[in-house]
């Protein structure tokens, strides 16, 4: 990946297992260290697949994680697109 990449990952994601995310994170970190783009992986303990886009109205903890992922995305886009202003 050459473009800035930010991943919000739930530790209980059944579609993208933790081991694969750890592998992806290591690859992205190596690229960042070599100056080949900027990348981040933010882990959300106990969050399931889709937590950032399908917030639960009944599970307040999952809802908080979704709101945190939204804040992460806004901060990422603000940082990455600041030069485009």
PyMOL Python script that loads the backbone (N, CA, C, O; Angstrom):
from pymol import cmd

cmd.read_pdbstr("""\
ATOM      1  N   UNK A   1       0.837  -1.181   0.000  1.00  0.00           N
ATOM      2  CA  UNK A   1       0.000   0.000   0.000  1.00  0.00           C
ATOM      3  C   UNK A   1       0.877   1.237   0.000  1.00  0.00           C
ATOM      4  O   UNK A   1       1.836   1.336   0.765  1.00  0.00           O
ATOM      5  N   UNK A   2       0.543   2.161  -0.851  1.00  0.00           N
ATOM      6  CA  UNK A   2       1.309   3.398  -0.931  1.00  0.00           C
ATOM      7  C   UNK A   2       0.520   4.571  -0.372  1.00  0.00           C
ATOM      8  O   UNK A   2       1.102   5.596  -0.015  1.00  0.00           O
ATOM      9  N   UNK A   3      -0.763   4.436  -0.294  1.00  0.00           N
ATOM     10  CA  UNK A   3      -1.625   5.516   0.207  1.00  0.00           C
ATOM     11  C   UNK A   3      -1.735   5.415   1.726  1.00  0.00           C
ATOM     12  O   UNK A   3      -1.628   4.321   2.282  1.00  0.00           O
ATOM     13  N   UNK A   4      -1.948   6.542   2.401  1.00  0.00           N
ATOM     14  CA  UNK A   4      -2.147   6.494   3.859  1.00  0.00           C
ATOM     15  C   UNK A   4      -3.308   5.553   4.197  1.00  0.00           C
ATOM     16  O   UNK A   4      -4.363   5.589   3.563  1.00  0.00           O
ATOM     17  N   UNK A   5      -3.087   4.722   5.201  1.00  0.00           N
ATOM     18  CA  UNK A   5      -4.076   3.707   5.559  1.00  0.00           C
ATOM     19  C   UNK A   5      -4.284   3.699   7.063  1.00  0.00           C
ATOM     20  O   UNK A   5      -3.328   3.657   7.837  1.00  0.00           O
ATOM     21  N   UNK A   6      -5.542   3.739   7.465  1.00  0.00           N
ATOM     22  CA  UNK A   6      -5.898   3.650   8.876  1.00  0.00           C
ATOM     23  C   UNK A   6      -6.911   2.522   9.031  1.00  0.00           C
ATOM     24  O   UNK A   6      -7.920   2.478   8.327  1.00  0.00           O
ATOM     25  N   UNK A   7      -6.633   1.614   9.958  1.00  0.00           N
ATOM     26  CA  UNK A   7      -7.515   0.477  10.193  1.00  0.00           C
ATOM     27  C   UNK A   7      -8.020   0.527  11.629  1.00  0.00           C
ATOM     28  O   UNK A   7      -7.236   0.609  12.574  1.00  0.00           O
ATOM     29  N   UNK A   8      -9.339   0.477  11.779  1.00  0.00           N
ATOM     30  CA  UNK A   8      -9.974   0.346  13.097  1.00  0.00           C
ATOM     31  C   UNK A   8     -10.387  -1.112  13.210  1.00  0.00           C
ATOM     32  O   UNK A   8     -11.276  -1.560  12.487  1.00  0.00           O
ATOM     33  N   UNK A   9      -9.758  -1.849  14.099  1.00  0.00           N
ATOM     34  CA  UNK A   9      -9.996  -3.296  14.149  1.00  0.00           C
ATOM     35  C   UNK A   9     -10.507  -3.739  15.509  1.00  0.00           C
ATOM     36  O   UNK A   9      -9.943  -3.396  16.548  1.00  0.00           O
ATOM     37  N   UNK A  10     -11.579  -4.502  15.479  1.00  0.00           N
ATOM     38  CA  UNK A  10     -12.114  -5.106  16.699  1.00  0.00           C
ATOM     39  C   UNK A  10     -11.416  -6.424  16.978  1.00  0.00           C
ATOM     40  O   UNK A  10     -11.215  -7.229  16.069  1.00  0.00           O
ATOM     41  N   UNK A  11     -11.050  -6.646  18.215  1.00  0.00           N
ATOM     42  CA  UNK A  11     -10.320  -7.864  18.564  1.00  0.00           C
ATOM     43  C   UNK A  11     -11.179  -9.120  18.436  1.00  0.00           C
ATOM     44  O   UNK A  11     -10.641 -10.227  18.415  1.00  0.00           O
ATOM     45  N   UNK A  12     -12.503  -8.972  18.349  1.00  0.00           N
ATOM     46  CA  UNK A  12     -13.397 -10.123  18.184  1.00  0.00           C
ATOM     47  C   UNK A  12     -13.921 -10.238  16.749  1.00  0.00           C
ATOM     48  O   UNK A  12     -14.927 -10.907  16.514  1.00  0.00           O
ATOM     49  N   UNK A  13     -13.262  -9.604  15.807  1.00  0.00           N
ATOM     50  CA  UNK A  13     -13.692  -9.638  14.409  1.00  0.00           C
ATOM     51  C   UNK A  13     -13.534 -11.062  13.864  1.00  0.00           C
ATOM     52  O   UNK A  13     -12.426 -11.598  13.822  1.00  0.00           O
ATOM     53  N   UNK A  14     -14.643 -11.664  13.453  1.00  0.00           N
ATOM     54  CA  UNK A  14     -14.607 -13.034  12.939  1.00  0.00           C
ATOM     55  C   UNK A  14     -14.241 -13.095  11.451  1.00  0.00           C
ATOM     56  O   UNK A  14     -13.920 -14.167  10.938  1.00  0.00           O
ATOM     57  N   UNK A  15     -14.286 -11.961  10.761  1.00  0.00           N
ATOM     58  CA  UNK A  15     -13.988 -11.933   9.327  1.00  0.00           C
ATOM     59  C   UNK A  15     -12.518 -11.634   9.029  1.00  0.00           C
ATOM     60  O   UNK A  15     -12.000 -12.027   7.984  1.00  0.00           O
ATOM     61  N   UNK A  16     -11.857 -10.945   9.938  1.00  0.00           N
ATOM     62  CA  UNK A  16     -10.455 -10.552   9.767  1.00  0.00           C
ATOM     63  C   UNK A  16      -9.744 -10.907  11.072  1.00  0.00           C
ATOM     64  O   UNK A  16      -9.576 -10.047  11.936  1.00  0.00           O
ATOM     65  N   UNK A  17      -9.322 -12.176  11.222  1.00  0.00           N
ATOM     66  CA  UNK A  17      -8.780 -12.663  12.488  1.00  0.00           C
ATOM     67  C   UNK A  17      -7.572 -11.861  12.990  1.00  0.00           C
ATOM     68  O   UNK A  17      -6.821 -11.271  12.214  1.00  0.00           O
ATOM     69  N   UNK A  18      -7.421 -11.865  14.293  1.00  0.00           N
ATOM     70  CA  UNK A  18      -6.359 -11.095  14.948  1.00  0.00           C
ATOM     71  C   UNK A  18      -4.981 -11.406  14.353  1.00  0.00           C
ATOM     72  O   UNK A  18      -4.189 -10.488  14.139  1.00  0.00           O
ATOM     73  N   UNK A  19      -4.684 -12.668  14.084  1.00  0.00           N
ATOM     74  CA  UNK A  19      -3.372 -13.037  13.541  1.00  0.00           C
ATOM     75  C   UNK A  19      -3.126 -12.371  12.186  1.00  0.00           C
ATOM     76  O   UNK A  19      -2.015 -11.920  11.908  1.00  0.00           O
ATOM     77  N   UNK A  20      -4.157 -12.308  11.347  1.00  0.00           N
ATOM     78  CA  UNK A  20      -4.005 -11.663  10.034  1.00  0.00           C
ATOM     79  C   UNK A  20      -3.813 -10.157  10.187  1.00  0.00           C
ATOM     80  O   UNK A  20      -3.042  -9.548   9.445  1.00  0.00           O
ATOM     81  N   UNK A  21      -4.507  -9.563  11.141  1.00  0.00           N
ATOM     82  CA  UNK A  21      -4.346  -8.122  11.367  1.00  0.00           C
ATOM     83  C   UNK A  21      -2.948  -7.833  11.890  1.00  0.00           C
ATOM     84  O   UNK A  21      -2.326  -6.848  11.492  1.00  0.00           O
ATOM     85  N   UNK A  22      -2.450  -8.683  12.778  1.00  0.00           N
ATOM     86  CA  UNK A  22      -1.085  -8.501  13.286  1.00  0.00           C
ATOM     87  C   UNK A  22      -0.073  -8.590  12.147  1.00  0.00           C
ATOM     88  O   UNK A  22       0.888  -7.823  12.103  1.00  0.00           O
ATOM     89  N   UNK A  23      -0.292  -9.524  11.231  1.00  0.00           N
ATOM     90  CA  UNK A  23       0.584  -9.658  10.063  1.00  0.00           C
ATOM     91  C   UNK A  23       0.497  -8.407   9.181  1.00  0.00           C
ATOM     92  O   UNK A  23       1.516  -7.885   8.729  1.00  0.00           O
ATOM     93  N   UNK A  24      -0.712  -7.940   8.945  1.00  0.00           N
ATOM     94  CA  UNK A  24      -0.935  -6.727   8.148  1.00  0.00           C
ATOM     95  C   UNK A  24      -0.285  -5.526   8.827  1.00  0.00           C
ATOM     96  O   UNK A  24       0.363  -4.709   8.171  1.00  0.00           O
ATOM     97  N   UNK A  25      -0.461  -5.423  10.136  1.00  0.00           N
ATOM     98  CA  UNK A  25       0.114  -4.312  10.886  1.00  0.00           C
ATOM     99  C   UNK A  25       1.636  -4.303  10.773  1.00  0.00           C
ATOM    100  O   UNK A  25       2.235  -3.242  10.600  1.00  0.00           O
ATOM    101  N   UNK A  26       2.261  -5.462  10.867  1.00  0.00           N
ATOM    102  CA  UNK A  26       3.721  -5.545  10.749  1.00  0.00           C
ATOM    103  C   UNK A  26       4.185  -5.077   9.369  1.00  0.00           C
ATOM    104  O   UNK A  26       5.181  -4.363   9.255  1.00  0.00           O
ATOM    105  N   UNK A  27       3.467  -5.479   8.333  1.00  0.00           N
ATOM    106  CA  UNK A  27       3.810  -5.053   6.965  1.00  0.00           C
ATOM    107  C   UNK A  27       3.658  -3.539   6.831  1.00  0.00           C
ATOM    108  O   UNK A  27       4.535  -2.866   6.289  1.00  0.00           O
ATOM    109  N   UNK A  28       2.540  -3.009   7.326  1.00  0.00           N
ATOM    110  CA  UNK A  28       2.309  -1.560   7.229  1.00  0.00           C
ATOM    111  C   UNK A  28       3.329  -0.770   8.042  1.00  0.00           C
ATOM    112  O   UNK A  28       3.804   0.275   7.598  1.00  0.00           O
ATOM    113  N   UNK A  29       3.667  -1.268   9.236  1.00  0.00           N
ATOM    114  CA  UNK A  29       4.675  -0.576  10.052  1.00  0.00           C
ATOM    115  C   UNK A  29       6.025  -0.546   9.351  1.00  0.00           C
ATOM    116  O   UNK A  29       6.731   0.462   9.399  1.00  0.00           O
ATOM    117  N   UNK A  30       6.386  -1.643   8.703  1.00  0.00           N
ATOM    118  CA  UNK A  30       7.664  -1.683   7.965  1.00  0.00           C
ATOM    119  C   UNK A  30       7.644  -0.671   6.822  1.00  0.00           C
ATOM    120  O   UNK A  30       8.643   0.005   6.576  1.00  0.00           O
ATOM    121  N   UNK A  31       6.523  -0.563   6.128  1.00  0.00           N
ATOM    122  CA  UNK A  31       6.412   0.420   5.045  1.00  0.00           C
ATOM    123  C   UNK A  31       6.521   1.843   5.589  1.00  0.00           C
ATOM    124  O   UNK A  31       7.187   2.689   4.993  1.00  0.00           O
ATOM    125  N   UNK A  32       5.867   2.106   6.719  1.00  0.00           N
ATOM    126  CA  UNK A  32       5.932   3.438   7.324  1.00  0.00           C
ATOM    127  C   UNK A  32       7.371   3.776   7.694  1.00  0.00           C
ATOM    128  O   UNK A  32       7.845   4.880   7.428  1.00  0.00           O
ATOM    129  N   UNK A  33       8.070   2.812   8.314  1.00  0.00           N
ATOM    130  CA  UNK A  33       9.458   3.034   8.718  1.00  0.00           C
ATOM    131  C   UNK A  33      10.371   3.300   7.521  1.00  0.00           C
ATOM    132  O   UNK A  33      11.362   4.020   7.643  1.00  0.00           O
ATOM    133  N   UNK A  34      10.039   2.726   6.375  1.00  0.00           N
ATOM    134  CA  UNK A  34      10.848   2.931   5.160  1.00  0.00           C
ATOM    135  C   UNK A  34      10.416   4.174   4.391  1.00  0.00           C
ATOM    136  O   UNK A  34      10.938   4.455   3.312  1.00  0.00           O
ATOM    137  N   UNK A  35       9.466   4.915   4.946  1.00  0.00           N
ATOM    138  CA  UNK A  35       8.999   6.123   4.282  1.00  0.00           C
ATOM    139  C   UNK A  35       8.059   5.860   3.117  1.00  0.00           C
ATOM    140  O   UNK A  35       7.883   6.716   2.250  1.00  0.00           O
ATOM    141  N   UNK A  36       7.460   4.692   3.094  1.00  0.00           N
ATOM    142  CA  UNK A  36       6.553   4.324   2.001  1.00  0.00           C
ATOM    143  C   UNK A  36       5.102   4.447   2.449  1.00  0.00           C
ATOM    144  O   UNK A  36       4.356   3.468   2.482  1.00  0.00           O
ATOM    145  N   UNK A  37       4.731   5.651   2.785  1.00  0.00           N
ATOM    146  CA  UNK A  37       3.358   5.897   3.221  1.00  0.00           C
ATOM    147  C   UNK A  37       3.233   5.897   4.725  1.00  0.00           C
ATOM    148  O   UNK A  37       4.127   5.467   5.454  1.00  0.00           O
ATOM    149  N   UNK A  38       2.103   6.391   5.161  1.00  0.00           N
ATOM    150  CA  UNK A  38       1.830   6.447   6.592  1.00  0.00           C
ATOM    151  C   UNK A  38       0.642   5.543   6.871  1.00  0.00           C
ATOM    152  O   UNK A  38      -0.367   5.580   6.166  1.00  0.00           O
ATOM    153  N   UNK A  39       0.777   4.730   7.914  1.00  0.00           N
ATOM    154  CA  UNK A  39      -0.245   3.735   8.210  1.00  0.00           C
ATOM    155  C   UNK A  39      -0.444   3.630   9.717  1.00  0.00           C
ATOM    156  O   UNK A  39       0.466   3.904  10.500  1.00  0.00           O
ATOM    157  N   UNK A  40      -1.658   3.226  10.108  1.00  0.00           N
ATOM    158  CA  UNK A  40      -1.919   2.959  11.519  1.00  0.00           C
ATOM    159  C   UNK A  40      -2.966   1.857  11.637  1.00  0.00           C
ATOM    160  O   UNK A  40      -3.853   1.721  10.794  1.00  0.00           O
ATOM    161  N   UNK A  41      -2.841   1.083  12.697  1.00  0.00           N
ATOM    162  CA  UNK A  41      -3.845   0.097  13.066  1.00  0.00           C
ATOM    163  C   UNK A  41      -4.206   0.390  14.513  1.00  0.00           C
ATOM    164  O   UNK A  41      -3.343   0.386  15.391  1.00  0.00           O
ATOM    165  N   UNK A  42      -5.476   0.643  14.754  1.00  0.00           N
ATOM    166  CA  UNK A  42      -5.963   0.911  16.107  1.00  0.00           C
ATOM    167  C   UNK A  42      -6.859  -0.253  16.504  1.00  0.00           C
ATOM    168  O   UNK A  42      -7.818  -0.583  15.806  1.00  0.00           O
ATOM    169  N   UNK A  43      -6.533  -0.868  17.628  1.00  0.00           N
ATOM    170  CA  UNK A  43      -7.267  -2.029  18.121  1.00  0.00           C
ATOM    171  C   UNK A  43      -8.363  -1.590  19.083  1.00  0.00           C
ATOM    172  O   UNK A  43      -8.151  -0.731  19.939  1.00  0.00           O
ATOM    173  N   UNK A  44      -9.534  -2.194  18.929  1.00  0.00           N
ATOM    174  CA  UNK A  44     -10.670  -1.928  19.815  1.00  0.00           C
ATOM    175  C   UNK A  44     -11.036  -3.238  20.512  1.00  0.00           C
ATOM    176  O   UNK A  44     -11.647  -4.130  19.923  1.00  0.00           O
ATOM    177  N   UNK A  45     -10.647  -3.325  21.769  1.00  0.00           N
ATOM    178  CA  UNK A  45     -10.833  -4.533  22.560  1.00  0.00           C
ATOM    179  C   UNK A  45     -12.308  -4.908  22.655  1.00  0.00           C
ATOM    180  O   UNK A  45     -13.151  -4.086  23.015  1.00  0.00           O
ATOM    181  N   UNK A  46     -12.602  -6.162  22.325  1.00  0.00           N
ATOM    182  CA  UNK A  46     -13.950  -6.684  22.453  1.00  0.00           C
ATOM    183  C   UNK A  46     -14.914  -6.296  21.345  1.00  0.00           C
ATOM    184  O   UNK A  46     -16.086  -6.672  21.397  1.00  0.00           O
ATOM    185  N   UNK A  47     -14.459  -5.561  20.354  1.00  0.00           N
ATOM    186  CA  UNK A  47     -15.351  -5.129  19.270  1.00  0.00           C
ATOM    187  C   UNK A  47     -15.440  -6.222  18.203  1.00  0.00           C
ATOM    188  O   UNK A  47     -14.460  -6.903  17.901  1.00  0.00           O
ATOM    189  N   UNK A  48     -16.640  -6.370  17.643  1.00  0.00           N
ATOM    190  CA  UNK A  48     -16.896  -7.368  16.606  1.00  0.00           C
ATOM    191  C   UNK A  48     -16.818  -6.731  15.217  1.00  0.00           C
ATOM    192  O   UNK A  48     -16.730  -5.511  15.076  1.00  0.00           O
ATOM    193  N   UNK A  49     -16.853  -7.589  14.199  1.00  0.00           N
ATOM    194  CA  UNK A  49     -16.820  -7.128  12.817  1.00  0.00           C
ATOM    195  C   UNK A  49     -17.980  -6.158  12.566  1.00  0.00           C
ATOM    196  O   UNK A  49     -19.123  -6.440  12.925  1.00  0.00           O
ATOM    197  N   UNK A  50     -17.678  -5.032  11.957  1.00  0.00           N
ATOM    198  CA  UNK A  50     -18.703  -4.054  11.616  1.00  0.00           C
ATOM    199  C   UNK A  50     -19.027  -3.057  12.713  1.00  0.00           C
ATOM    200  O   UNK A  50     -19.914  -2.221  12.540  1.00  0.00           O
ATOM    201  N   UNK A  51     -18.324  -3.128  13.845  1.00  0.00           N
ATOM    202  CA  UNK A  51     -18.650  -2.263  14.978  1.00  0.00           C
ATOM    203  C   UNK A  51     -18.588  -0.781  14.629  1.00  0.00           C
ATOM    204  O   UNK A  51     -19.314   0.025  15.211  1.00  0.00           O
ATOM    205  N   UNK A  52     -17.731  -0.419  13.689  1.00  0.00           N
ATOM    206  CA  UNK A  52     -17.545   1.002  13.374  1.00  0.00           C
ATOM    207  C   UNK A  52     -18.622   1.552  12.449  1.00  0.00           C
ATOM    208  O   UNK A  52     -18.792   2.767  12.353  1.00  0.00           O
ATOM    209  N   UNK A  53     -19.349   0.675  11.771  1.00  0.00           N
ATOM    210  CA  UNK A  53     -20.373   1.150  10.839  1.00  0.00           C
ATOM    211  C   UNK A  53     -21.782   0.694  11.211  1.00  0.00           C
ATOM    212  O   UNK A  53     -22.765   1.257  10.730  1.00  0.00           O
ATOM    213  N   UNK A  54     -21.878  -0.306  12.050  1.00  0.00           N
ATOM    214  CA  UNK A  54     -23.194  -0.798  12.475  1.00  0.00           C
ATOM    215  C   UNK A  54     -23.288  -0.712  13.994  1.00  0.00           C
ATOM    216  O   UNK A  54     -23.311  -1.730  14.685  1.00  0.00           O
ATOM    217  N   UNK A  55     -23.341   0.475  14.483  1.00  0.00           N
ATOM    218  CA  UNK A  55     -23.385   0.661  15.935  1.00  0.00           C
ATOM    219  C   UNK A  55     -24.650   0.067  16.534  1.00  0.00           C
ATOM    220  O   UNK A  55     -25.731   0.120  15.947  1.00  0.00           O
ATOM    221  N   UNK A  56     -24.482  -0.489  17.698  1.00  0.00           N
ATOM    222  CA  UNK A  56     -25.612  -1.065  18.418  1.00  0.00           C
ATOM    223  C   UNK A  56     -26.278   0.012  19.262  1.00  0.00           C
ATOM    224  O   UNK A  56     -25.610   0.781  19.953  1.00  0.00           O
ATOM    225  N   UNK A  57     -27.583   0.055  19.198  1.00  0.00           N
ATOM    226  CA  UNK A  57     -28.328   0.997  20.039  1.00  0.00           C
ATOM    227  C   UNK A  57     -28.553   0.426  21.430  1.00  0.00           C
ATOM    228  O   UNK A  57     -28.903   1.163  22.351  1.00  0.00           O
ATOM    229  N   UNK A  58     -28.356  -0.882  21.593  1.00  0.00           N
ATOM    230  CA  UNK A  58     -28.582  -1.508  22.891  1.00  0.00           C
ATOM    231  C   UNK A  58     -27.290  -1.847  23.629  1.00  0.00           C
ATOM    232  O   UNK A  58     -27.293  -1.956  24.855  1.00  0.00           O
ATOM    233  N   UNK A  59     -26.198  -2.015  22.907  1.00  0.00           N
ATOM    234  CA  UNK A  59     -24.906  -2.330  23.526  1.00  0.00           C
ATOM    235  C   UNK A  59     -24.108  -1.031  23.630  1.00  0.00           C
ATOM    236  O   UNK A  59     -23.469  -0.602  22.669  1.00  0.00           O
ATOM    237  N   UNK A  60     -24.156  -0.420  24.798  1.00  0.00           N
ATOM    238  CA  UNK A  60     -23.527   0.889  24.978  1.00  0.00           C
ATOM    239  C   UNK A  60     -22.010   0.841  24.832  1.00  0.00           C
ATOM    240  O   UNK A  60     -21.406   1.796  24.344  1.00  0.00           O
ATOM    241  N   UNK A  61     -21.391  -0.257  25.247  1.00  0.00           N
ATOM    242  CA  UNK A  61     -19.932  -0.377  25.116  1.00  0.00           C
ATOM    243  C   UNK A  61     -19.549  -0.437  23.639  1.00  0.00           C
ATOM    244  O   UNK A  61     -18.612   0.235  23.208  1.00  0.00           O
ATOM    245  N   UNK A  62     -20.277  -1.244  22.865  1.00  0.00           N
ATOM    246  CA  UNK A  62     -19.979  -1.314  21.431  1.00  0.00           C
ATOM    247  C   UNK A  62     -20.243   0.036  20.754  1.00  0.00           C
ATOM    248  O   UNK A  62     -19.508   0.440  19.854  1.00  0.00           O
ATOM    249  N   UNK A  63     -21.272   0.709  21.185  1.00  0.00           N
ATOM    250  CA  UNK A  63     -21.576   2.029  20.644  1.00  0.00           C
ATOM    251  C   UNK A  63     -20.426   3.001  20.922  1.00  0.00           C
ATOM    252  O   UNK A  63     -20.062   3.794  20.054  1.00  0.00           O
ATOM    253  N   UNK A  64     -19.863   2.945  22.113  1.00  0.00           N
ATOM    254  CA  UNK A  64     -18.710   3.800  22.453  1.00  0.00           C
ATOM    255  C   UNK A  64     -17.527   3.487  21.553  1.00  0.00           C
ATOM    256  O   UNK A  64     -16.828   4.393  21.100  1.00  0.00           O
ATOM    257  N   UNK A  65     -17.299   2.204  21.295  1.00  0.00           N
ATOM    258  CA  UNK A  65     -16.187   1.816  20.415  1.00  0.00           C
ATOM    259  C   UNK A  65     -16.415   2.352  19.001  1.00  0.00           C
ATOM    260  O   UNK A  65     -15.478   2.811  18.349  1.00  0.00           O
ATOM    261  N   UNK A  66     -17.651   2.292  18.536  1.00  0.00           N
ATOM    262  CA  UNK A  66     -17.976   2.825  17.215  1.00  0.00           C
ATOM    263  C   UNK A  66     -17.747   4.325  17.144  1.00  0.00           C
ATOM    264  O   UNK A  66     -17.244   4.836  16.144  1.00  0.00           O
ATOM    265  N   UNK A  67     -18.118   5.028  18.206  1.00  0.00           N
ATOM    266  CA  UNK A  67     -17.900   6.479  18.245  1.00  0.00           C
ATOM    267  C   UNK A  67     -16.408   6.791  18.276  1.00  0.00           C
ATOM    268  O   UNK A  67     -15.961   7.762  17.664  1.00  0.00           O
ATOM    269  N   UNK A  68     -15.635   5.967  18.989  1.00  0.00           N
ATOM    270  CA  UNK A  68     -14.184   6.167  19.035  1.00  0.00           C
ATOM    271  C   UNK A  68     -13.571   5.929  17.652  1.00  0.00           C
ATOM    272  O   UNK A  68     -12.665   6.655  17.243  1.00  0.00           O
ATOM    273  N   UNK A  69     -14.059   4.919  16.936  1.00  0.00           N
ATOM    274  CA  UNK A  69     -13.557   4.656  15.580  1.00  0.00           C
ATOM    275  C   UNK A  69     -13.909   5.803  14.641  1.00  0.00           C
ATOM    276  O   UNK A  69     -13.127   6.144  13.753  1.00  0.00           O
ATOM    277  N   UNK A  70     -15.078   6.396  14.832  1.00  0.00           N
ATOM    278  CA  UNK A  70     -15.455   7.563  14.024  1.00  0.00           C
ATOM    279  C   UNK A  70     -14.497   8.721  14.287  1.00  0.00           C
ATOM    280  O   UNK A  70     -14.047   9.386  13.353  1.00  0.00           O
ATOM    281  N   UNK A  71     -14.190   8.957  15.549  1.00  0.00           N
ATOM    282  CA  UNK A  71     -13.242  10.020  15.904  1.00  0.00           C
ATOM    283  C   UNK A  71     -11.864   9.718  15.316  1.00  0.00           C
ATOM    284  O   UNK A  71     -11.170  10.624  14.855  1.00  0.00           O
ATOM    285  N   UNK A  72     -11.470   8.448  15.333  1.00  0.00           N
ATOM    286  CA  UNK A  72     -10.197   8.036  14.739  1.00  0.00           C
ATOM    287  C   UNK A  72     -10.177   8.380  13.252  1.00  0.00           C
ATOM    288  O   UNK A  72      -9.197   8.935  12.754  1.00  0.00           O
ATOM    289  N   UNK A  73     -11.254   8.054  12.546  1.00  0.00           N
ATOM    290  CA  UNK A  73     -11.329   8.314  11.104  1.00  0.00           C
ATOM    291  C   UNK A  73     -11.273   9.813  10.812  1.00  0.00           C
ATOM    292  O   UNK A  73     -10.572  10.241   9.895  1.00  0.00           O
ATOM    293  N   UNK A  74     -11.997  10.599  11.577  1.00  0.00           N
ATOM    294  CA  UNK A  74     -11.994  12.053  11.371  1.00  0.00           C
ATOM    295  C   UNK A  74     -10.594  12.618  11.603  1.00  0.00           C
ATOM    296  O   UNK A  74     -10.114  13.442  10.825  1.00  0.00           O
ATOM    297  N   UNK A  75      -9.944  12.170  12.675  1.00  0.00           N
ATOM    298  CA  UNK A  75      -8.584  12.641  12.959  1.00  0.00           C
ATOM    299  C   UNK A  75      -7.622  12.241  11.843  1.00  0.00           C
ATOM    300  O   UNK A  75      -6.766  13.027  11.439  1.00  0.00           O
ATOM    301  N   UNK A  76      -7.773  11.010  11.348  1.00  0.00           N
ATOM    302  CA  UNK A  76      -6.901  10.524  10.275  1.00  0.00           C
ATOM    303  C   UNK A  76      -7.066  11.348   9.007  1.00  0.00           C
ATOM    304  O   UNK A  76      -6.083  11.790   8.412  1.00  0.00           O
ATOM    305  N   UNK A  77      -8.326  11.557   8.591  1.00  0.00           N
ATOM    306  CA  UNK A  77      -8.573  12.333   7.375  1.00  0.00           C
ATOM    307  C   UNK A  77      -8.132  13.782   7.544  1.00  0.00           C
ATOM    308  O   UNK A  77      -7.590  14.379   6.613  1.00  0.00           O
ATOM    309  N   UNK A  78      -8.357  14.342   8.706  1.00  0.00           N
ATOM    310  CA  UNK A  78      -7.922  15.720   8.967  1.00  0.00           C
ATOM    311  C   UNK A  78      -6.404  15.830   8.826  1.00  0.00           C
ATOM    312  O   UNK A  78      -5.891  16.768   8.216  1.00  0.00           O
ATOM    313  N   UNK A  79      -5.702  14.865   9.396  1.00  0.00           N
ATOM    314  CA  UNK A  79      -4.241  14.848   9.336  1.00  0.00           C
ATOM    315  C   UNK A  79      -3.742  14.640   7.900  1.00  0.00           C
ATOM    316  O   UNK A  79      -2.855  15.357   7.435  1.00  0.00           O
ATOM    317  N   UNK A  80      -4.312  13.666   7.212  1.00  0.00           N
ATOM    318  CA  UNK A  80      -3.810  13.311   5.879  1.00  0.00           C
ATOM    319  C   UNK A  80      -4.181  14.315   4.795  1.00  0.00           C
ATOM    320  O   UNK A  80      -3.456  14.467   3.812  1.00  0.00           O
ATOM    321  N   UNK A  81      -5.305  14.997   4.971  1.00  0.00           N
ATOM    322  CA  UNK A  81      -5.746  15.925   3.935  1.00  0.00           C
ATOM    323  C   UNK A  81      -5.519  17.383   4.300  1.00  0.00           C
ATOM    324  O   UNK A  81      -5.993  18.278   3.600  1.00  0.00           O
ATOM    325  N   UNK A  82      -4.809  17.627   5.377  1.00  0.00           N
ATOM    326  CA  UNK A  82      -4.541  19.002   5.795  1.00  0.00           C
ATOM    327  C   UNK A  82      -3.773  19.765   4.716  1.00  0.00           C
ATOM    328  O   UNK A  82      -3.992  20.962   4.527  1.00  0.00           O
ATOM    329  N   UNK A  83      -2.894  19.092   4.024  1.00  0.00           N
ATOM    330  CA  UNK A  83      -2.083  19.743   2.986  1.00  0.00           C
ATOM    331  C   UNK A  83      -2.920  20.116   1.762  1.00  0.00           C
ATOM    332  O   UNK A  83      -2.499  20.949   0.959  1.00  0.00           O
ATOM    333  N   UNK A  84      -4.088  19.515   1.614  1.00  0.00           N
ATOM    334  CA  UNK A  84      -4.916  19.777   0.434  1.00  0.00           C
ATOM    335  C   UNK A  84      -5.730  21.061   0.562  1.00  0.00           C
ATOM    336  O   UNK A  84      -6.375  21.481  -0.399  1.00  0.00           O
ATOM    337  N   UNK A  85      -5.709  21.679   1.719  1.00  0.00           N
ATOM    338  CA  UNK A  85      -6.498  22.906   1.925  1.00  0.00           C
ATOM    339  C   UNK A  85      -5.992  24.046   1.086  1.00  0.00           C
ATOM    340  O   UNK A  85      -6.544  25.145   1.141  1.00  0.00           O
TER     341      UNK A  85
END
""", "prot")
cmd.dss("prot")
cmd.show_as("cartoon", "prot")
cmd.util.cbc("prot")
cmd.orient("prot")
